[in-house]
Each structure stands twice: as structure tokens, then as C-alpha cells.
Amino acid sequence: AGLSKALILVQSKSDGGSKYTIKTFSEVNRVMGVISFPGNVEYDIDIIFSGNRLLASDGIDGVAEMCGVKKRENVRTKDIVTISNRDDYESFAKLILPS
């Protein structure tokens, strides 16, 4: 996680193993993406997407909650981008690619 320009959370429970990667990544001031499909029944109710829903709805506060970070200001994520479609992904890519 520390070597990447960005991170995309594809699927995770809020207490899943991805929280360790997200915690490490949240300390390096880079862009984080999270796959989000509101309106999709499986996404909206299945526990396997609970981490995605938390980050998509609560942003940095969601990262702090998911990773057990006590002080919100300790989360140094540059930006959290929800990715629901191709346009969102292109916006995400523009944030990490050179001009």
C-alpha cells in the first residue's frame, strides 16, 4: 500500500482484512477509491460490501471508524472517490495521473 499512487477498495466487510491495507494507505496522503453501487440489492444489504458502504457514505470518518483510528486528523488520505461508473473511474484516474 505504501508504494502505490492510489488504492481502490473493490469489496470488503467493515471488519475485513482490507482495513489493514486501508489504515497503512491512509497514512501516506494519497487518493483512495471505493467501488460503490447504491441501488444494487446485493451491494445495499450484503455484509461483504459493508466496508465499501462505510467509506462511500462517511469518507474520512469511515476510514477512521473502519481502521480504529482514534483521531480523525490522523487519517491523511488526500481524497476518497466513490466509483460507480466509467466516468467516476476516469475522474479518479485524473487525480493520480500526471497532467
NORLIN-V759508 format. One record per residue. N is the residue number from 1. RES is the residue in one letter. OMEGA is omega in degrees with one decimal (* if undefined). Layout:
n,res,omega
N,RES,OMEGA
N,RES,OMEGA
This chain:
n,res,omega
1,A,-177.5
2,G,-178.9
3,L,-174.2
4,S,174.5
5,K,-178.2
6,A,179.5
7,L,174.3
8,I,174.5
9,L,-177.2
10,V,-178.4
11,Q,177.4
12,S,167.8
13,K,-179.2
14,S,176.9
15,D,-178.8
16,G,-177.9
17,G,178.8
18,S,-178.3
19,K,179.3
20,Y,176.2
21,T,-179.9
22,I,178.9
23,K,178.5
24,T,-177.8
25,F,-178.3
26,S,-179.5
27,E,-172.9
28,V,174.2
29,N,177.6
30,R,-176.3
31,V,177.3
32,M,175.1
33,G,177.3
34,V,177.6
35,I,-176.5
36,S,179.6
37,F,179.2
38,P,-176.4
39,G,174.4
40,N,-173.7
41,V,-179.0
42,E,179.7
43,Y,-173.9
44,D,-173.8
45,I,-173.7
46,D,-179.5
47,I,-178.0
48,I,175.0
49,F,-176.3
50,S,176.2
51,G,177.5
52,N,-178.9
53,R,-179.5
54,L,-179.3
55,L,-179.6
56,A,-176.6
57,S,-172.1
58,D,176.5
59,G,-176.7
60,I,176.1
61,D,176.9
62,G,176.1
63,V,-180.0
64,A,180.0
65,E,-177.0
66,M,-173.6
67,C,178.9
68,G,177.9
69,V,-173.0
70,K,-178.8
71,K,-178.5
72,R,-178.3
73,E,176.0
74,N,174.8
75,V,-174.7
76,R,177.4
77,T,-178.0
78,K,-179.1
79,D,173.8
80,I,-176.5
81,V,174.1
82,T,-177.3
83,I,-179.6
84,S,-176.8
85,N,-177.2
86,R,179.5
87,D,177.3
88,D,179.7
89,Y,178.8
90,E,175.9
91,S,177.0
92,F,-178.4
93,A,179.8
94,K,179.5
95,L,-175.3
96,I,-178.5
97,L,178.0
98,P,-179.4
99,S,*
